[in-house]
Amino acid sequence: MEELRNIIEKFAASGWDLISIPAHAWLKGESNKDTLIASIKQADRECGSCGCELDPLYKRALVLLNK
């Protein structure tokens, strides 16, 4: 769970509203897992192969959230 939390904290700090807002909400317990998963999937579709440090984290977060 610590790995997932670290990844979500990176999303929250990204400054990209698509992923940072749902990540902040999830970290505060104000969002459910399904909302977070949907935003991660969207971020992966839009930016998952741009080469930034977040690209592999989208896929890893989805694996961890679906355990």
JOJOBEL-V717128 format. One record per helix or strand. SS is the DSSP state (H for helix, E for strand). FROM is the first residue (numbers start at 1). TO is the last residue. Records with the same first field share a line. If there is no record, write none. Layout:
# JOJOBEL-V717128
SS = FROM-TO + FROM-TO
This chain:
# JOJOBEL-V717128
H = 2-12 + 17-27 + 33-47 + 55-65
